[in-house]
Amino acid sequence: MLHRIRLTDEARRQIETISDYIAIDSPTNAKRWLANLQVRIDTLKNLPESHAILYPAEIAGVDVRQTFYGVYRILYSIDKDIVHILTVRHGARKPIGPDELEEGGSK
């Protein structure tokens, strides 16, 4: 089954913030990063269940899975045929807790 991708408002803000930060040094690299991130996210249309569960439903309300794009962690949940991208964060940042996840995935 081919899944649809939906980004939460929080994920959109984080992606924009990361892109803006990269663009300070190189607008070209920021555009390339965004394009490649989109390609990575689009891979979740097929078999999104193949990635590890970071927070099980007992903790977060839904299974929250993770995958990576370079040093960035992409957290997402699956609801029938929709993959909800919950957050995109630099891997060196403190891990997000299940209570910090935006609607679309938890609660």
PyRosetta script that sets phi, psi and omega in degrees:
from pyrosetta import init, pose_from_sequence

init()
pose = pose_from_sequence("MLHRIRLTDEARRQIETISDYIAIDSPTNAKRWLANLQVRIDTLKNLPESHAILYPAEIAGVDVRQTFYGVYRILYSIDKDIVHILTVRHGARKPIGPDELEEGGSK")
pose.set_psi(1, 136.1)
pose.set_omega(1, 176.8)
pose.set_phi(2, -89.5)
pose.set_psi(2, 123.7)
pose.set_omega(2, -178.4)
pose.set_phi(3, -91.3)
pose.set_psi(3, 154.2)
pose.set_omega(3, 171.6)
pose.set_phi(4, -93.2)
pose.set_psi(4, 153.9)
pose.set_omega(4, -179.5)
pose.set_phi(5, -110.0)
pose.set_psi(5, 132.6)
pose.set_omega(5, 174.1)
pose.set_phi(6, -130.1)
pose.set_psi(6, 132.4)
pose.set_omega(6, 176.3)
pose.set_phi(7, -100.8)
pose.set_psi(7, 134.9)
pose.set_omega(7, 173.4)
pose.set_phi(8, -71.7)
pose.set_psi(8, 163.3)
pose.set_omega(8, 176.6)
pose.set_phi(9, -59.0)
pose.set_psi(9, -38.9)
pose.set_omega(9, 179.3)
pose.set_phi(10, -62.2)
pose.set_psi(10, -44.4)
pose.set_omega(10, 178.6)
pose.set_phi(11, -61.8)
pose.set_psi(11, -42.8)
pose.set_omega(11, 178.1)
pose.set_phi(12, -60.3)
pose.set_psi(12, -44.1)
pose.set_omega(12, 178.8)
pose.set_phi(13, -62.0)
pose.set_psi(13, -43.5)
pose.set_omega(13, -178.4)
pose.set_phi(14, -65.7)
pose.set_psi(14, -41.9)
pose.set_omega(14, 178.2)
pose.set_phi(15, -62.1)
pose.set_psi(15, -43.3)
pose.set_omega(15, 178.5)
pose.set_phi(16, -63.2)
pose.set_psi(16, -42.8)
pose.set_omega(16, 179.7)
pose.set_phi(17, -62.0)
pose.set_psi(17, -45.1)
pose.set_omega(17, 179.5)
pose.set_phi(18, -63.3)
pose.set_psi(18, -46.2)
pose.set_omega(18, 179.9)
pose.set_phi(19, -61.2)
pose.set_psi(19, -43.7)
pose.set_omega(19, 178.2)
pose.set_phi(20, -61.4)
pose.set_psi(20, -39.8)
pose.set_omega(20, 179.7)
pose.set_phi(21, -64.6)
pose.set_psi(21, -44.9)
pose.set_omega(21, 178.7)
pose.set_phi(22, -63.7)
pose.set_psi(22, -37.5)
pose.set_omega(22, -177.7)
pose.set_phi(23, -66.4)
pose.set_psi(23, -20.6)
pose.set_omega(23, 177.6)
pose.set_phi(24, -57.2)
pose.set_psi(24, -43.5)
pose.set_omega(24, 179.6)
pose.set_phi(25, -89.6)
pose.set_psi(25, -33.3)
pose.set_omega(25, -174.8)
pose.set_phi(26, -157.9)
pose.set_psi(26, 100.7)
pose.set_omega(26, 175.8)
pose.set_phi(27, -58.2)
pose.set_psi(27, -34.0)
pose.set_omega(27, 178.5)
pose.set_phi(28, -64.4)
pose.set_psi(28, -45.0)
pose.set_omega(28, 178.0)
pose.set_phi(29, -64.7)
pose.set_psi(29, -35.0)
pose.set_omega(29, 178.0)
pose.set_phi(30, -64.0)
pose.set_psi(30, -43.3)
pose.set_omega(30, 178.2)
pose.set_phi(31, -64.6)
pose.set_psi(31, -41.7)
pose.set_omega(31, 178.9)
pose.set_phi(32, -64.3)
pose.set_psi(32, -43.3)
pose.set_omega(32, 178.9)
pose.set_phi(33, -59.4)
pose.set_psi(33, -46.7)
pose.set_omega(33, -179.9)
pose.set_phi(34, -61.3)
pose.set_psi(34, -44.3)
pose.set_omega(34, -179.5)
pose.set_phi(35, -63.1)
pose.set_psi(35, -43.9)
pose.set_omega(35, -179.3)
pose.set_phi(36, -71.4)
pose.set_psi(36, -33.2)
pose.set_omega(36, 174.4)
pose.set_phi(37, -63.0)
pose.set_psi(37, -42.7)
pose.set_omega(37, 179.4)
pose.set_phi(38, -61.4)
pose.set_psi(38, -41.1)
pose.set_omega(38, 177.2)
pose.set_phi(39, -60.7)
pose.set_psi(39, -44.5)
pose.set_omega(39, -179.9)
pose.set_phi(40, -62.2)
pose.set_psi(40, -46.0)
pose.set_omega(40, 179.2)
pose.set_phi(41, -62.9)
pose.set_psi(41, -39.2)
pose.set_omega(41, 180.0)
pose.set_phi(42, -63.4)
pose.set_psi(42, -24.0)
pose.set_omega(42, 177.6)
pose.set_phi(43, -64.8)
pose.set_psi(43, -19.6)
pose.set_omega(43, -179.9)
pose.set_phi(44, -74.7)
pose.set_psi(44, -6.8)
pose.set_omega(44, 176.2)
pose.set_phi(45, -65.4)
pose.set_psi(45, -28.4)
pose.set_omega(45, 179.4)
pose.set_phi(46, -111.5)
pose.set_psi(46, 124.6)
pose.set_omega(46, 175.6)
pose.set_phi(47, 53.5)
pose.set_psi(47, 51.9)
pose.set_omega(47, 178.1)
pose.set_phi(48, -64.8)
pose.set_psi(48, -18.2)
pose.set_omega(48, 179.8)
pose.set_phi(49, -71.9)
pose.set_psi(49, -8.1)
pose.set_omega(49, -175.4)
pose.set_phi(50, -77.4)
pose.set_psi(50, -9.0)
pose.set_omega(50, -179.2)
pose.set_phi(51, -96.2)
pose.set_psi(51, 156.9)
pose.set_omega(51, -174.7)
pose.set_phi(52, -64.6)
pose.set_psi(52, 145.9)
pose.set_omega(52, 173.7)
pose.set_phi(53, -84.1)
pose.set_psi(53, 122.7)
pose.set_omega(53, 176.8)
pose.set_phi(54, -85.2)
pose.set_psi(54, -47.7)
pose.set_omega(54, 177.7)
pose.set_phi(55, -125.9)
pose.set_psi(55, 119.9)
pose.set_omega(55, 177.5)
pose.set_phi(56, -73.2)
pose.set_psi(56, 164.0)
pose.set_omega(56, -178.0)
pose.set_phi(57, -56.7)
pose.set_psi(57, -31.2)
pose.set_omega(57, 179.9)
pose.set_phi(58, -61.9)
pose.set_psi(58, -26.2)
pose.set_omega(58, -179.2)
pose.set_phi(59, -97.7)
pose.set_psi(59, -43.0)
pose.set_omega(59, -171.3)
pose.set_phi(60, -106.5)
pose.set_psi(60, -4.8)
pose.set_omega(60, -177.5)
pose.set_phi(61, 94.5)
pose.set_psi(61, -29.4)
pose.set_omega(61, 173.2)
pose.set_phi(62, -144.1)
pose.set_psi(62, 160.8)
pose.set_omega(62, 173.3)
pose.set_phi(63, -68.4)
pose.set_psi(63, 124.2)
pose.set_omega(63, 176.3)
pose.set_phi(64, -106.4)
pose.set_psi(64, 119.3)
pose.set_omega(64, -177.8)
pose.set_phi(65, -103.6)
pose.set_psi(65, 165.1)
pose.set_omega(65, 179.0)
pose.set_phi(66, -136.9)
pose.set_psi(66, 149.5)
pose.set_omega(66, 170.2)
pose.set_phi(67, -144.3)
pose.set_psi(67, 171.4)
pose.set_omega(67, -176.5)
pose.set_phi(68, -125.3)
pose.set_psi(68, 149.0)
pose.set_omega(68, 167.9)
pose.set_phi(69, -127.5)
pose.set_psi(69, 103.5)
pose.set_omega(69, -174.2)
pose.set_phi(70, 59.7)
pose.set_psi(70, -124.8)
pose.set_omega(70, -179.7)
pose.set_phi(71, -91.1)
pose.set_psi(71, 6.3)
pose.set_omega(71, -176.7)
pose.set_phi(72, -101.3)
pose.set_psi(72, 134.2)
pose.set_omega(72, 179.0)
pose.set_phi(73, -95.9)
pose.set_psi(73, 129.1)
pose.set_omega(73, 178.0)
pose.set_phi(74, -110.2)
pose.set_psi(74, 117.0)
pose.set_omega(74, 177.1)
pose.set_phi(75, -102.9)
pose.set_psi(75, 137.8)
pose.set_omega(75, -177.8)
pose.set_phi(76, -151.4)
pose.set_psi(76, 162.6)
pose.set_omega(76, 173.8)
pose.set_phi(77, -128.1)
pose.set_psi(77, 163.7)
pose.set_omega(77, -178.8)
pose.set_phi(78, -122.1)
pose.set_psi(78, 128.6)
pose.set_omega(78, 176.3)
pose.set_phi(79, -128.4)
pose.set_psi(79, 100.1)
pose.set_omega(79, -177.0)
pose.set_phi(80, 57.7)
pose.set_psi(80, -107.1)
pose.set_omega(80, -177.4)
pose.set_phi(81, -106.8)
pose.set_psi(81, 17.5)
pose.set_omega(81, -179.7)
pose.set_phi(82, -118.9)
pose.set_psi(82, 130.4)
pose.set_omega(82, 172.5)
pose.set_phi(83, -99.8)
pose.set_psi(83, 118.2)
pose.set_omega(83, 179.2)
pose.set_phi(84, -96.3)
pose.set_psi(84, 114.7)
pose.set_omega(84, 175.2)
pose.set_phi(85, -81.0)
pose.set_psi(85, 115.7)
pose.set_omega(85, -173.7)
pose.set_phi(86, -90.6)
pose.set_psi(86, -38.6)
pose.set_omega(86, -176.8)
pose.set_phi(87, -161.4)
pose.set_psi(87, 152.1)
pose.set_omega(87, 171.3)
pose.set_phi(88, -130.7)
pose.set_psi(88, 116.7)
pose.set_omega(88, -175.0)
pose.set_phi(89, -136.8)
pose.set_psi(89, 149.2)
pose.set_omega(89, 174.9)
pose.set_phi(90, -62.6)
pose.set_psi(90, 135.8)
pose.set_omega(90, -176.7)
pose.set_phi(91, -62.7)
pose.set_psi(91, -21.4)
pose.set_omega(91, 180.0)
pose.set_phi(92, -81.0)
pose.set_psi(92, -13.5)
pose.set_omega(92, 178.2)
pose.set_phi(93, -72.4)
pose.set_psi(93, 156.2)
pose.set_omega(93, 175.1)
pose.set_phi(94, -53.7)
pose.set_psi(94, 133.2)
pose.set_omega(94, -179.9)
pose.set_phi(95, -59.0)
pose.set_psi(95, 142.8)
pose.set_omega(95, 177.9)
pose.set_phi(96, -73.1)
pose.set_psi(96, 140.6)
pose.set_omega(96, 178.0)
pose.set_phi(97, -88.8)
pose.set_psi(97, 157.8)
pose.set_omega(97, -179.2)
pose.set_phi(98, -60.9)
pose.set_psi(98, -26.0)
pose.set_omega(98, -179.8)
pose.set_phi(99, -76.9)
pose.set_psi(99, -10.5)
pose.set_omega(99, -179.5)
pose.set_phi(100, -94.6)
pose.set_psi(100, -3.0)
pose.set_omega(100, -175.8)
pose.set_phi(101, -76.4)
pose.set_psi(101, 140.2)
pose.set_omega(101, -178.1)
pose.set_phi(102, -80.6)
pose.set_psi(102, 156.1)
pose.set_omega(102, 173.6)
pose.set_phi(103, -51.2)
pose.set_psi(103, 153.1)
pose.set_omega(103, -174.5)
pose.set_phi(104, 110.0)
pose.set_psi(104, -19.3)
pose.set_omega(104, 178.2)
pose.set_phi(105, -136.1)
pose.set_psi(105, -42.5)
pose.set_omega(105, -176.0)
pose.set_phi(106, -123.0)
pose.set_psi(106, 164.8)
pose.set_omega(106, 175.8)
pose.set_phi(107, 66.5)
pose.dump_pdb("model.pdb")
